[in-house]
């Protein structure tokens, strides 16, 4: 299902602040060499992440799902001077690629990549997060959310990707474990009185959450 009109996406990309050279290189390389290049955040969503991070100016950012490093580098643009971004990737090959991309960035000393299972790694990081971006395996979204919500700064923000899951959550009979997991997660959030929330129809759906207390 086409969620965003191709002409509208092209127009949005033209108006949106352009990518820096490193992000352009990562996007080209990912689409050229990676079998799952569609997982990349891309230009418009990437600039949205950069803008949110710049507004918050976080000291600590957590990203669950690094892929090839594009979104982490977008988020890093808002880091405070001594801030840190910790990102977790379960796939060794993607983690290796992301680390190479990070090494080319001006933020490389502020980027900490952890390879392995996020559910095991997050409790070891011992941080209060100002900004959290979740873009990993969909069946664990609820587990990630419940794990990190108590670790979120009271003025912090959680951004969650793919909450429309290619439009599959809009179908009358939702099929596939990932789409079903996302739909269940979205309904959990809708009924969660601990957070303010808004679902944005950007790309494949972005859910923004802020704790009420």
C-alpha positions in Angstrom: 0.0 0.0 0.0 1.4 3.4 -1.0 1.1 5.6 2.2 2.8 8.7 0.8 2.0 10.0 -2.6 5.3 9.8 -4.6 4.9 13.4 -5.9 4.2 14.7 -2.5 7.3 12.9 -1.1 9.4 14.3 -3.9 8.1 17.8 -3.2 8.7 17.4 0.5 12.3 16.3 -0.2 12.9 19.4 -2.3 11.7 21.7 0.4 13.3 20.0 3.3 16.8 20.9 4.4 19.2 18.9 2.3 21.4 16.1 3.6 25.0 16.7 4.4 27.5 14.8 2.2 28.1 11.9 4.7 24.3 11.2 4.9 24.1 11.3 1.1 26.9 8.8 0.9 25.3 6.5 3.4 22.0 6.6 1.6 23.6 5.8 -1.8 25.7 3.1 -0.4 22.8 1.5 1.5 20.5 1.5 -1.5 23.3 0.1 -3.7 24.6 -2.6 -1.4 22.0 -3.6 1.2 19.2 -6.1 0.5 16.9 -4.3 3.0 17.7 -0.7 2.1 14.0 0.3 2.6 14.8 0.2 6.4 16.8 3.4 6.0 15.1 6.4 7.6 15.9 8.6 4.5 16.1 12.3 3.8 12.8 13.7 5.0 12.4 11.5 8.1 16.1 12.0 8.9 15.8 15.7 8.9 12.7 15.4 11.1 14.9 13.5 13.6 17.6 16.1 13.4 15.2 18.9 14.0 13.6 17.2 17.0 17.0 16.5 18.5 18.2 20.0 17.9 15.1 21.4 19.7 15.7 19.1 22.7 19.5 19.4 22.7 19.7 16.1 24.6 22.6 15.0 26.8 21.8 11.3 26.3 20.1 9.7 23.3 19.2 6.0 23.0 18.6 4.4 19.6 17.3 0.9 19.3 18.1 -0.3 15.8 21.2 1.2 14.2 21.0 -0.3 10.7 23.7 1.5 8.7 23.9 4.5 11.0 21.9 7.1 9.0 19.3 7.9 11.7 21.9 8.0 14.5 23.9 10.6 12.6 20.7 12.6 12.1 19.9 12.4 15.9 23.5 13.3 16.8 23.2 16.7 15.3 21.3 17.9 18.4 23.6 16.5 21.0 24.7 18.9 23.7 28.5 19.6 23.8 29.3 16.7 26.1 26.3 14.6 25.1 26.3 10.9 24.2 24.3 8.8 21.7 24.1 5.1 22.4 22.8 2.9 19.6 22.2 -0.8 19.6 22.3 -3.1 16.6 21.7 -6.9 16.8 23.2 -7.7 13.3 26.9 -7.8 13.3 27.3 -6.9 9.6 25.1 -3.8 10.0 26.9 -2.8 13.2 30.3 -3.0 11.3 29.0 -0.8 8.5 27.5 1.7 10.9 30.8 1.9 12.9 32.7 2.7 9.7 30.2 5.4 8.9 30.4 6.9 12.4 34.2 7.1 12.1 33.7 9.6 9.3 31.5 11.9 11.3 32.4 14.9 13.4 30.4 13.3 16.2 32.3 10.1 16.3 33.6 10.6 19.8 30.0 11.0 21.1 28.7 7.9 19.4 28.7 4.6 21.2 27.6 1.5 19.2 26.6 -1.7 21.1 26.2 -4.9 19.1 23.8 -7.4 20.5 20.3 -7.9 22.0 18.8 -4.5 23.1 16.8 -6.0 25.9 20.0 -7.3 27.5 22.1 -4.2 26.7 19.8 -1.3 27.8 19.7 -2.2 31.5 23.6 -2.0 31.6 23.8 1.5 30.2 22.6 3.2 33.4 21.4 6.5 31.8 18.4 8.8 32.1 17.5 9.4 28.4 16.4 12.7 27.0 15.5 11.3 23.5 14.8 7.7 22.5 14.3 6.4 19.0 12.9 2.9 18.5 13.3 1.3 15.1 14.0 -2.4 15.6 12.2 -5.7 15.5 8.5 -5.0 15.6 7.5 -7.9 17.8 9.6 -6.5 20.6 8.3 -2.9 20.4 6.1 -3.3 23.5 9.0 -4.8 25.5 11.4 -2.0 24.5 8.8 0.6 25.3 8.0 -0.7 28.8 11.8 -1.1 29.5 12.8 2.4 28.5 9.8 4.5 29.7 11.0 4.5 33.3 14.4 5.6 32.1 13.1 8.6 30.1 13.7 12.1 31.5 10.4 13.8 32.5 10.8 16.3 29.7 12.2 13.7 27.2 10.7 12.3 24.0 10.3 8.8 22.6 10.0 8.5 18.8 8.9 5.2 17.3 9.2 4.3 13.6 7.1 2.1 11.3 3.9 2.4 13.3 1.8 2.2 10.1 3.9 -0.8 9.0 3.6 -0.3 5.2 -0.2 0.3 5.6 -0.8 -3.2 6.9 -2.3 -2.0 10.2 -5.0 -0.2 8.1 -6.3 -3.4 6.7 -9.6 -4.9 8.0 -8.0 -8.2 8.7 -4.4 -7.7 9.8 -2.1 -10.4 8.7 1.5 -11.2 9.6 3.1 -11.2 13.0 4.9 -7.9 12.5 1.8 -6.0 11.5 -0.2 -7.6 14.3 2.5 -6.7 16.8 2.5 -3.1 15.7 -1.3 -2.8 15.8 -1.3 -4.3 19.3 1.5 -1.9 20.3 -0.3 1.1 18.9 -3.5 0.2 20.8 -1.5 -0.2 24.0 -0.1 3.3 23.5 -3.6 4.7 22.7 -4.8 3.4 26.1 -1.7 4.3 28.1 -2.5 7.3 30.4 1.2 7.7 31.3 2.0 9.5 28.1 0.9 12.2 25.7 1.1 10.9 22.1 0.7 11.8 18.5 0.9 9.6 15.5 2.4 11.4 12.4 1.8 10.1 8.9 5.4 10.7 7.9 6.9 8.0 5.7 5.9 4.7 7.4 4.4 6.4 10.5 6.2 8.0 13.4 4.7 7.9 17.0 5.9 10.7 19.3 5.5 10.1 23.1 6.1 12.3 26.1 5.6 11.3 29.7 2.8 13.0 31.6 4.6 12.6 35.0 
